[in-house]
Amino acid sequence: MTAREGEKMNWSVRTPEGLRCAVRALKKEILGFRFDYPLQIVPQGAAKDSLHYHLYSDSLAWEALRLDPDGIPQAWYRSTGAVYWPPYIAWYGLVQLGHYLRRGDEQHLNIFLKQVSWLERNAVQRSDGAVVWPMNFDYPSGAITLKGPWISAYAQGLVISALVRAWRLTKRPGLLELLKNSAKVFELDVENSGVRVPLDGHALYTEIPGGPPPGILDGFMTSLLGLYDLHLETGDQVAGRLFEEGIDGLKYALPRWDYRKKWSWYGCRAYLSPPAYHNLNCLLLEVLARLSQQPRLSEYARRWNPKQLSALGRTEIYLGFVVTKNLSRLRHRTWRQKADKTSTPSRTLAPVPVPQTVLNQSNR
């Protein structure tokens, strides 16, 4: 579960394919750049016993996801091929649960429970007692390559949030057992197989273990929502403390993600955040500000709100993103990355039966 800085990647590539991917990415970024994003805050998500997640969208594209024969999404990237990312499976499930709560269509509930079943089956309990949901593939990220299996605060947070809502819905004891040991990795530093990164006496939780601090902002904040949900549901004092420590670290590190009080940086100032990530950052800050009662987080959300930008400011952000993003590509030669033939194969899962008592429950 380690990352090797400066490791030379053994990715084979045919130039035409690399160029085609590069052209598609540039076309999307340059012609498809937009300052809004189809995602909204759900205040009910913070309530005890609520099935709602903190965020919802009914119009996400899911363009990188491919469903396997059992209806479990795989994420496809040129550097990995089609692989199972636990956080994407959890997020896909949470969005489907949100559809069910708004539309009452039991098909969406079945899909959510199917994702939960996959997460249950693929949970790993380590020798130190921690329950984790690892990524079982190698993944290049900037100057490092994560070697599978690796863990992520982002993955832990989203999976925790999904399982908390599944527990509220089904009351299956096995879900609660997994949740009881799911926060342990937030207590452990990356060097000790955890996701905690000390920074000047403060704590951050990293999406990419081994990467430079402060790391990826939305992944960090998503992990905090998982800790909040866990503490709210179980009363786990350790999870509550870890949430508070993470909020303290977030407040301390926010200036490192700040671009001229207008926009957010992606990662360790690798490039200006793509608009989708930036809008997600703003929404997550608003949610966490309400949960933690920390006005400083709200201040950053207001400062970064794209609606505050003038026409000149929008031009600056657009050009800044295009330039910094492509400089990052040149620096890391991302067009040369291609998956090898060892990507995680598809897995066959049995369908999850949905009890009639669950299907008959009213929306909460």
Residue, then its C-alpha position, 0 to 999 in steps of 0.5 A: m500500500t505504498a507509493r514510490e516517488g519518481e518511479k518509472m512507469n512501465w506503460s506501453v502505448r501506441t502513439p496514435e491511441g495516446l494522441r486520440c485520448a489527448v485530443r478528446a481530453l483537450k476538446k472536452e476541457i476547452l470546448g466543454f468548460r462550464f462554471d456550473y455543475p449539476l450537483q446540489i446540497v441535501p440538508q436532510g443528509a445531516a439528520k439522524d436516521s435519514l437515508h439521504y446523502h449530503l449531495y445529490s444529482d439527477s443528471l450526472a453523465w457517468e462517462a467513465l463508468r462501465l457496468d459489469p454483467d452484474g450491474i456493478p460499475q467499473a471505472w475506465y481510465r487509459s492508465t488502469g483499464a476497467v477496474y473496480w473503485p470502491p468509492y465510485i461504487a459507493w457513490y453510484g449506490l448513493v445516487q441511486l438511493g437518492h433517485y429512489l427517495r425522490r421517485g419511489d422506483e424500487q429499481h433504484l433501491n435494488i441497485f443501491l443494495k446491490q452496490v452495498s452487497w459488493l462493498e460488503r463482499n470486498a471489505v478487507q479486515r487487516s491484521d491490525g483490525a482495520v476494515v478497508w476497501p482497497m484499490n487492487f490495481d496500480y495507479p499513476s498520480g503525478a510523480i508517484t505510482l500507487k501500487g495495489p492494493w492501496i487505500s484512500a481516505y476518499a474511498q473510506g469516507l464514501v463507503i462509510s456513508a453508503l454503509v451507514r445508510a444501508w444499515r439504517l435501511t436494512k439493520r443487517p448486523g454485518l454492516l454495523e460490524l464493518l462500520k465499527n472498524s472502518a475509522k481506524v485508518f484515520e488514526l494511522d499515518v500513511e507510513n503506518s498503512g493509514v491515511r493520516v498526514p500530519l501538517d504543522g501539528h494538524a491532521l489531514y486525511t489523504e486521498i492519494p497516500g504518498g502524495p505531497p500535502p495538502g493533497i486533493l481537497d474534495g477527497f479529504m472533505t468527502s472523508l470527513l462526511g464519512l466520519y461525521d455519518l459514522h459518529l452520528e449513527t454509532g456514537d463512536q467517540v473516536a470517529g467524532r474526535l477524528f472528524e473534529e481533528g480533520i475540520d481543524g486541519l481543513k481550516y489550517a490548510l485551506p489557504r494552500w488550496d486558494y488561488r487568488k481568493k477566486w478558485s481552488w487548486y487541485g492537489c498540491r497546486a498541480y493545476l487549477s481545479p476543473p470546474a466540476y471539482h471546484n463546484l464540488n469543493c464549494l458545496l462540500l465546504e458549505v456542508l461541512a461549515r454547517l455540520s461543524q459550525q465553522p464560519r471560516l469554511s463558509e467564507y471560502a465557499r462564498r469566496w470561491n463561488p463561480k457566480q462571484l466572478s466577473a467576465l474578466g475573472r472567468t477568462e482568467i480562470y478558464l485560461g489558467f486552468v487550460v494552461t496549468k492543466n496542460l503544463s501538468r500533462l507535459r510535466h508527467r507525460t500522461w499521454r504515455q500512460k496505458a494500462d497493462k494486461t494485469s488490470t483487475p478482472s470482472r467478478t461475478l456477484a449473486p443478485v441481492p434479494v430485497p426483502q419486501t419489508v424494505l421495499n414497503q418502507s416509506n421514504r425518509 
